[in-house]
Amino acid sequence: MKKLLVVIVLLGGLFVTSGCQGNTRTSSENTQNAQSVESTERSVDQKQLTATIVITNKGEEVTSKEVAFQENESLLKVMKENFTIEEKDGFITSIDGMSQDQKNNVFWVYTVNNEMSDKGAQELFLKKADTITFNLQAF
């Protein structure tokens, strides 16, 4: 009987002491974990920024695409990530195989939220919900 009581007490003691070893993180580890969660949340927020890119040729819509971007990304970078483009000095010369034709004065122009832009694509930084419309047109 004494042996059974000793075994029960030992098993009970082991059970209690093993339960006390649960979460042994240091405050430094907790701080790092909290910073990691904040960084992930910021990253998710940044990825949720979207804009709409519309491509037209002589006024007729060819394609429209909602694109994701991060804060402080240029239009040129976003275009390179989402379309096949060619550019020269920050100005887009071809989008998805549709190219400017300097001899016939046909060029890409674009508007931002229906307003003509006076900047090259590398100088324009997108904002949430912008609508960028590229139009290949003759002048």
C-alpha positions in Angstrom: 0.0 0.0 0.0 2.9 2.4 0.8 4.5 1.6 -2.5 1.2 2.5 -4.4 0.9 5.7 -2.4 4.6 6.6 -3.2 4.1 5.9 -6.9 0.9 8.0 -7.0 2.6 10.9 -5.2 5.6 10.7 -7.6 3.4 10.6 -10.7 1.3 13.5 -9.4 4.5 15.5 -8.7 5.8 14.9 -12.2 2.4 15.9 -13.7 2.3 19.2 -11.7 5.9 20.1 -12.4 5.6 19.4 -16.1 2.6 21.6 -16.3 4.5 24.5 -14.9 7.0 24.5 -17.8 4.4 25.8 -20.4 5.5 29.1 -22.0 9.1 29.9 -21.1 9.6 32.9 -23.6 11.6 35.7 -22.4 10.4 39.3 -22.6 12.9 39.8 -25.5 11.3 37.0 -27.4 7.8 38.4 -26.7 8.9 41.8 -28.0 10.4 40.3 -31.1 7.2 38.3 -31.8 5.1 41.5 -31.3 7.4 43.4 -33.8 7.1 40.5 -36.3 3.3 40.7 -36.1 3.3 44.5 -36.6 5.7 44.1 -39.5 3.4 41.5 -41.1 0.4 43.7 -40.5 2.1 46.7 -42.2 3.1 44.4 -45.1 -0.4 43.2 -45.5 -1.7 46.8 -45.4 0.8 47.9 -48.0 -0.2 45.0 -50.3 -3.8 46.1 -50.1 -3.1 49.3 -51.9 -4.6 49.0 -55.4 -5.0 51.1 -58.5 -6.7 50.5 -61.8 -4.6 50.6 -65.0 -6.6 51.1 -68.2 -4.9 50.7 -71.6 -6.6 52.3 -74.6 -5.7 52.6 -78.3 -7.1 55.6 -80.1 -9.7 55.9 -77.3 -10.9 52.3 -77.4 -10.2 50.2 -74.2 -7.9 47.3 -74.8 -7.5 46.1 -71.2 -8.2 47.2 -67.7 -6.5 45.7 -64.7 -6.6 46.3 -61.0 -3.0 46.2 -59.7 -1.5 45.9 -56.2 1.4 48.1 -55.2 3.3 49.3 -52.1 3.5 52.8 -50.8 6.1 54.9 -52.6 6.2 52.8 -55.7 6.5 54.5 -59.0 4.1 54.0 -61.9 7.0 52.7 -64.0 7.8 50.0 -61.4 4.1 48.9 -61.2 3.8 48.8 -65.0 6.9 46.7 -65.3 5.5 44.2 -62.7 2.1 43.9 -64.4 2.6 44.5 -68.1 5.2 43.9 -70.8 6.7 47.4 -71.4 9.5 49.1 -73.0 10.7 52.5 -71.7 13.3 55.1 -72.4 14.4 57.6 -69.8 11.4 56.8 -67.6 8.9 57.3 -70.4 6.9 54.3 -71.5 7.3 53.6 -75.3 5.5 50.3 -75.6 2.8 48.4 -73.6 2.0 44.8 -74.3 3.4 45.1 -77.8 1.7 48.3 -78.7 4.4 50.8 -79.5 4.7 54.5 -80.2 5.4 55.6 -83.7 7.4 58.8 -83.8 7.3 59.1 -87.6 3.5 59.3 -87.5 3.4 61.3 -84.2 1.7 58.5 -82.3 2.7 58.5 -78.6 1.6 57.1 -75.2 0.0 59.6 -72.9 -1.7 59.0 -69.6 -4.1 60.5 -67.2 -4.3 60.1 -63.4 -7.9 60.1 -62.2 -8.9 61.8 -65.5 -6.2 64.5 -65.3 -3.4 64.7 -67.7 0.0 64.0 -66.0 3.0 66.2 -66.6 5.4 63.6 -65.1 7.2 60.6 -66.5 6.1 57.2 -65.2 9.3 56.9 -63.1 8.4 60.2 -61.3 4.8 59.5 -60.6 4.1 57.7 -57.3 0.7 55.9 -57.1 -1.9 56.5 -54.4 -4.6 54.2 -53.2 -7.5 53.9 -55.7 -5.8 55.9 -58.5 -7.1 55.2 -62.0 -4.3 55.5 -64.6 -5.4 55.5 -68.2 -2.8 55.1 -70.9 -3.9 56.1 -74.4 -1.9 55.5 -77.6 -2.9 58.4 -79.7 -1.7 60.6 -82.6 -0.8 64.2 -82.2 
